Amino acid sequence: MVLESAYTSCFLLDFIQKCGGYALVDGGFATELERHGADLNDPLWSAKCLISSPHLVRRVHLDYLDAGANIILTASYQATIQGFEAKGLSTEEAESLLRRSVEIACEAREIYYDNCTKASWDFVERGNIARRPVLVAASIGSYGAYLADGSEYSGNYGDAVSLQTLKDFHRRRLQILAKAGADLIAFETIPNKLEAKAYAELLEEEGVNIPAWFSFTSKDGINVVSGDSILECASIADTCRQVAAVGINCTPPRFIHGLILSICKVTSKPVVIYPNSGETYNAERKEWVKSSGVSDEDFVSYVGKWREAGASLFGGCCRTTPNTIRAISGVLSNKSSPSLSDKMEM
């Protein structure tokens, strides 16, 4: 157990070093599926494509690998046994689709490697071609994502939802994804302290032996969306031995810098950052609308400051694209690079 804990704590640190001191996470998934022709007007959202069009899931993974991503997240964010069963699938079929989400991402990684030529490899040493490191992260969305009512953006689950409710809901999905062949587990868009605690307890109870990260969401730059303190939430992640990184996703870029500073006050674990495009999700209309708050600067112009503040894993969430990831890569690989607007059309 001690050896496993040491491995988990060093895993992402070693990976980040292999990537050159920072690593790139992929970007928005559902909007890219839609761009390729998928209709996601469904409670399963992007997970619908695991049933109807797995080839599109693979295509999006490949797009992000071509853009330079070091970590690709599976299409399992909204894939739950309960959600699949509500669509008429059996428990066995639902569990198979969860495994398939990891298989597709691993297949995409192998296709990417197979398709690479000398010109597209990242570097050559002593005549030997070295492959860019790529990890597959099994995505686990919050309970609110399953509800498909926008509550992952409020964290308000009601008094009837207890710690045990959340553990019972997530347990079997975690068991399956942890053994499906992924390199790590990404708990995403965590909206409240209660769900973070549920995840931490499940990781311990199930003896999960691959690393995980906890990624929270905020709408004010101070607290997570439920109003719980980001300091308290990050502290829960810090004390869980299986958690190898802590961070923020699906949050407007203008809030990220302060959140990184807060997270770094309570943990020395790597910080993962993948904000949305700065828009706000309207749950009733099921669409993204431009923020009415302080206008966002160009997304990628923030990246240098985020790195200086302590982040080491960078990507995008809703409404970001492979071009976003390419641009982040350009900024991080050239500190004197001009802003994205000078280099690339988003």
C-alpha positions as CSV (number, residue, x, y, z in Angstrom):
1,M,0.0,0.0,0.0
2,V,2.9,2.4,0.8
3,L,4.5,1.6,-2.6
4,E,1.2,2.2,-4.4
5,S,0.7,5.6,-2.6
6,A,4.3,6.7,-3.6
7,Y,3.6,5.6,-7.2
8,T,0.4,7.6,-7.3
9,S,2.0,10.8,-5.9
10,C,4.9,10.7,-8.3
11,F,3.0,9.5,-11.4
12,L,1.9,12.8,-12.8
13,L,5.0,14.6,-11.7
14,D,7.1,12.2,-13.7
15,F,4.7,12.4,-16.6
16,I,4.8,16.2,-16.6
17,Q,8.6,16.1,-16.6
18,K,8.6,13.7,-19.6
19,C,6.4,16.2,-21.4
20,G,8.9,19.0,-20.8
21,G,7.7,20.6,-17.6
22,Y,4.0,21.0,-18.5
23,A,1.3,18.8,-20.1
24,L,-1.6,19.5,-22.4
25,V,-5.1,18.2,-21.7
26,D,-7.6,18.1,-24.6
27,G,-10.5,20.5,-25.1
28,G,-14.3,20.6,-25.5
29,F,-15.7,17.3,-26.5
30,A,-19.5,17.6,-27.0
31,T,-19.2,20.7,-29.2
32,E,-16.6,18.9,-31.3
33,L,-18.9,15.9,-31.7
34,E,-21.6,18.3,-32.8
35,R,-19.2,19.9,-35.3
36,H,-18.7,16.5,-36.8
37,G,-22.5,16.0,-37.2
38,A,-23.6,14.4,-33.9
39,D,-27.0,15.3,-32.5
40,L,-26.6,15.5,-28.7
41,N,-30.1,16.7,-27.7
42,D,-30.4,13.9,-25.3
43,P,-30.0,13.3,-21.5
44,L,-26.9,11.2,-22.3
45,W,-25.3,14.2,-24.1
46,S,-21.9,13.2,-25.4
47,A,-22.2,9.7,-24.0
48,K,-25.0,9.1,-26.6
49,C,-22.2,8.8,-29.2
50,L,-20.9,5.7,-27.5
51,I,-24.1,4.0,-28.7
52,S,-24.8,5.7,-32.0
53,S,-21.5,6.9,-33.4
54,P,-18.4,5.6,-31.7
55,H,-16.4,6.5,-34.8
56,L,-17.0,10.2,-34.1
57,V,-15.7,9.8,-30.5
58,R,-12.6,8.3,-32.0
59,R,-12.3,11.1,-34.5
60,V,-12.5,13.8,-31.8
61,H,-9.8,12.0,-29.8
62,L,-7.6,12.0,-32.8
63,D,-8.2,15.7,-33.5
64,Y,-7.0,16.6,-30.1
65,L,-4.0,14.2,-30.4
66,D,-3.1,15.9,-33.7
67,A,-3.4,19.3,-31.9
68,G,-0.8,18.2,-29.3
69,A,-2.7,16.9,-26.4
70,N,-0.8,14.8,-23.9
71,I,-4.0,13.7,-22.0
72,I,-7.2,12.7,-23.7
73,L,-10.4,12.3,-21.6
74,T,-12.9,9.5,-22.4
75,A,-16.5,10.2,-23.6
76,S,-17.8,8.9,-20.2
77,Y,-18.4,12.2,-18.5
78,Q,-22.2,11.7,-18.8
79,A,-22.1,7.9,-19.2
80,T,-23.7,6.3,-16.2
81,I,-25.2,2.9,-15.6
82,Q,-28.4,4.6,-14.4
83,G,-28.5,6.9,-17.5
84,F,-28.1,4.0,-19.9
85,E,-30.7,1.9,-18.1
86,A,-33.1,4.8,-18.4
87,K,-32.6,4.6,-22.2
88,G,-33.7,0.9,-22.1
89,L,-30.2,-0.7,-22.0
90,S,-29.5,-3.6,-19.7
91,T,-27.0,-3.3,-16.9
92,E,-24.5,-5.5,-18.8
93,E,-24.8,-3.2,-21.9
94,A,-24.3,-0.1,-19.8
95,E,-21.2,-1.5,-18.2
96,S,-19.9,-2.6,-21.6
97,L,-20.3,1.0,-22.9
98,L,-18.3,2.4,-20.0
99,R,-15.5,0.0,-20.8
100,R,-15.9,0.9,-24.5
101,S,-15.3,4.6,-23.8
102,V,-11.8,3.7,-22.5
103,E,-11.2,1.3,-25.3
104,I,-12.0,3.9,-28.0
105,A,-9.6,6.4,-26.4
106,C,-6.8,3.8,-26.2
107,E,-7.5,2.9,-29.9
108,A,-7.2,6.5,-30.9
109,R,-3.9,6.8,-29.1
110,E,-2.6,3.7,-31.0
111,I,-3.9,5.0,-34.3
112,Y,-2.2,8.3,-33.7
113,Y,1.1,6.6,-32.9
114,D,0.7,4.3,-35.9
115,N,0.0,7.3,-38.2
116,C,2.9,9.4,-37.1
117,T,5.8,9.7,-39.5
118,K,9.3,11.0,-38.8
119,A,8.2,14.5,-39.7
120,S,5.4,14.5,-37.1
121,W,7.2,13.0,-34.2
122,D,8.1,15.5,-31.5
123,F,11.9,14.9,-31.4
124,V,14.6,12.6,-32.5
125,E,17.5,11.5,-30.3
126,R,20.5,9.4,-31.5
127,G,18.6,8.3,-34.5
128,N,15.7,6.9,-32.5
129,I,12.2,8.4,-32.8
130,A,10.7,9.3,-29.4
131,R,6.9,9.4,-29.1
132,R,5.1,12.2,-27.4
133,P,3.8,10.9,-24.1
134,V,0.0,10.4,-24.1
135,L,-2.3,9.3,-21.2
136,V,-5.9,8.3,-21.3
137,A,-8.0,9.7,-18.5
138,A,-11.4,8.0,-17.7
139,S,-13.8,10.9,-17.2
140,I,-16.4,10.8,-14.3
141,G,-18.9,13.6,-14.3
142,S,-20.8,14.7,-11.3
143,Y,-24.2,13.5,-10.1
144,G,-25.6,16.7,-11.5
145,A,-24.4,15.7,-14.9
146,Y,-26.5,12.6,-14.8
147,L,-29.5,14.6,-13.7
148,A,-29.1,16.6,-16.9
149,D,-30.7,19.6,-15.3
150,G,-27.7,21.9,-15.0
151,S,-27.2,21.2,-11.3
152,E,-23.5,20.4,-11.9
153,Y,-23.3,24.2,-12.4
154,S,-25.0,24.9,-9.1
155,G,-24.1,22.0,-6.8
156,N,-27.6,22.1,-5.4
157,Y,-28.7,18.5,-5.1
158,G,-31.3,19.0,-2.4
159,D,-31.4,17.7,1.2
160,A,-32.4,14.2,0.0
161,V,-29.0,13.6,-1.5
162,S,-26.5,12.4,1.1
163,L,-22.9,11.4,1.1
164,Q,-24.1,7.8,0.9
165,T,-26.4,8.6,-2.0
166,L,-23.5,9.9,-4.0
167,K,-21.2,7.0,-3.1
168,D,-23.9,4.5,-4.1
169,F,-24.4,6.3,-7.4
170,H,-20.8,6.5,-8.4
171,R,-19.4,3.2,-7.0
172,R,-20.0,0.8,-9.8
173,R,-19.0,3.2,-12.5
174,L,-15.7,3.9,-10.7
175,Q,-15.1,0.2,-10.3
176,I,-15.5,-0.4,-14.0
177,L,-13.5,2.6,-15.3
178,A,-10.7,2.0,-12.9
179,K,-10.2,-1.5,-14.4
180,A,-10.9,-0.7,-18.0
181,G,-7.3,0.2,-19.1
182,A,-7.2,4.0,-18.5
183,D,-4.1,5.6,-17.0
184,L,-5.9,7.7,-14.6
185,I,-9.4,8.8,-13.4
186,A,-10.6,12.4,-14.0
187,F,-13.4,13.4,-11.6
188,E,-14.7,16.5,-13.4
189,T,-16.9,19.5,-12.8
190,I,-17.2,18.8,-9.0
191,P,-19.7,21.3,-7.8
192,N,-19.6,20.9,-4.0
193,K,-17.6,19.6,-1.0
194,L,-20.0,16.7,-0.4
195,E,-19.3,15.1,-3.8
196,A,-15.5,15.6,-3.4
197,K,-15.7,13.8,-0.1
198,A,-17.8,11.0,-1.7
199,Y,-15.1,10.5,-4.4
200,A,-12.3,10.5,-1.8
201,E,-14.0,7.9,0.3
202,L,-14.8,5.7,-2.7
203,L,-11.2,5.8,-3.9
204,E,-10.0,4.6,-0.5
205,E,-12.8,2.0,-0.1
206,E,-12.3,0.5,-3.5
207,G,-8.5,0.5,-3.3
208,V,-8.3,2.1,-6.7
209,N,-4.7,1.7,-7.8
210,I,-4.5,4.2,-10.7
211,P,-4.1,7.9,-10.0
212,A,-7.0,10.4,-10.1
213,W,-7.5,14.1,-10.3
214,F,-10.2,16.2,-8.8
215,S,-11.4,19.2,-10.9
216,F,-13.8,21.7,-9.4
217,T,-15.9,24.4,-11.0
218,S,-16.5,27.9,-9.9
219,K,-18.5,30.9,-10.9
220,D,-16.9,33.6,-8.7
221,G,-13.2,32.7,-8.5
222,I,-13.4,32.2,-4.7
223,N,-15.7,29.3,-4.1
224,V,-17.0,26.2,-6.0
225,V,-20.4,26.7,-7.6
226,S,-22.3,25.5,-4.5
227,G,-20.7,28.2,-2.4
228,D,-18.3,25.8,-0.6
229,S,-14.8,27.1,-0.1
230,I,-12.3,26.1,-2.8
231,L,-9.8,25.8,0.0
232,E,-11.9,23.2,1.8
233,C,-12.6,21.3,-1.4
234,A,-8.9,21.3,-2.5
235,S,-7.9,20.1,1.0
236,I,-10.1,17.1,0.6
237,A,-8.3,16.2,-2.6
238,D,-4.9,16.9,-1.0
239,T,-5.5,14.4,1.8
240,C,-6.6,11.6,-0.5
241,R,-3.5,9.5,-1.4
242,Q,-4.9,8.4,-4.8
243,V,-5.4,12.0,-6.0
244,A,-2.4,13.0,-8.0
245,A,-3.6,16.5,-9.2
246,V,-6.2,19.1,-8.2
247,G,-7.7,21.8,-10.4
248,I,-10.5,23.6,-12.1
249,N,-12.5,23.0,-15.2
250,C,-15.6,24.4,-16.9
251,T,-15.0,27.8,-15.3
252,P,-14.5,31.2,-17.1
253,P,-10.9,32.0,-17.8
254,R,-11.0,35.3,-15.9
255,F,-11.4,33.4,-12.6
256,I,-8.7,30.8,-13.0
257,H,-5.6,32.8,-11.8
258,G,-7.0,33.4,-8.3
259,L,-8.3,29.9,-8.0
260,I,-4.8,28.5,-8.8
261,L,-3.3,30.6,-6.1
262,S,-6.0,29.4,-3.6
263,I,-5.4,25.7,-4.5
264,C,-1.6,26.1,-4.1
265,K,-2.2,27.3,-0.5
266,V,-3.5,23.9,0.5
267,T,-1.7,21.4,-1.8
268,S,1.6,20.8,-3.4
269,K,0.1,18.4,-5.9
270,P,0.2,19.4,-9.6
271,V,-2.6,21.8,-10.6
272,V,-4.7,21.0,-13.7
273,I,-6.6,23.8,-15.4
274,Y,-9.1,23.5,-18.3
275,P,-11.5,26.4,-18.4
276,N,-14.5,26.8,-20.7
277,S,-14.6,29.5,-23.3
278,G,-16.0,32.1,-20.9
279,E,-19.7,31.6,-21.7
280,T,-22.4,30.6,-19.3
281,Y,-24.6,27.5,-19.6
282,N,-28.4,28.1,-19.5
283,A,-29.9,24.9,-18.1
284,E,-33.5,25.8,-19.1
285,R,-32.6,26.6,-22.7
286,K,-29.8,24.0,-22.8
287,E,-27.4,26.3,-24.5
288,W,-24.4,28.5,-23.9
289,V,-24.7,32.2,-23.8
290,K,-22.1,34.9,-23.7
291,S,-21.2,36.1,-20.2
292,S,-22.7,39.4,-19.0
293,G,-19.9,39.9,-16.6
294,V,-16.4,41.3,-17.1
295,S,-15.4,40.6,-20.7
296,D,-12.9,37.8,-21.2
297,E,-9.6,38.5,-22.8
298,D,-8.3,36.1,-25.4
299,F,-8.4,32.7,-23.8
300,V,-4.8,31.8,-24.4
301,S,-3.4,35.1,-23.3
302,Y,-4.0,33.9,-19.7
303,V,-1.9,30.8,-20.0
304,G,1.5,32.3,-19.1
305,K,0.1,33.8,-15.9
306,W,-1.5,30.5,-15.0
307,R,1.8,28.7,-15.4
308,E,3.5,31.4,-13.2
309,A,0.8,30.9,-10.6
310,G,1.5,27.2,-10.3
311,A,-0.5,25.3,-12.9
312,S,1.3,22.5,-14.9
313,L,-1.5,20.8,-16.8
314,F,-3.5,23.0,-19.3
315,G,-6.4,22.4,-21.6
316,G,-9.9,23.5,-22.4
317,C,-13.5,22.6,-21.5
318,C,-16.8,23.5,-23.1
319,R,-16.7,25.4,-26.3
320,T,-12.9,25.2,-26.7
321,T,-11.5,23.4,-29.8
322,P,-8.3,21.6,-31.1
323,N,-7.2,25.1,-32.2
324,T,-7.3,26.2,-28.6
325,I,-5.0,23.3,-27.6
326,R,-2.6,24.1,-30.5
327,A,-2.5,27.7,-29.3
328,I,-1.9,26.8,-25.7
329,S,1.0,24.5,-26.9
330,G,2.4,27.4,-28.9
331,V,2.3,29.8,-25.9
332,L,3.9,27.3,-23.5
333,S,6.6,26.2,-25.9
334,N,7.6,29.8,-26.6
335,K,7.3,32.1,-23.6
336,S,7.9,35.1,-25.8
337,S,5.0,34.1,-28.1
338,P,2.4,36.8,-29.0
339,S,-1.2,36.3,-28.0
340,L,-3.4,33.9,-29.8
341,S,-5.1,36.7,-31.7
342,D,-1.8,37.5,-33.3
343,K,-1.1,33.9,-34.2
344,M,-4.3,32.0,-34.9
345,E,-8.0,32.3,-35.5
346,M,-9.8,30.5,-32.7
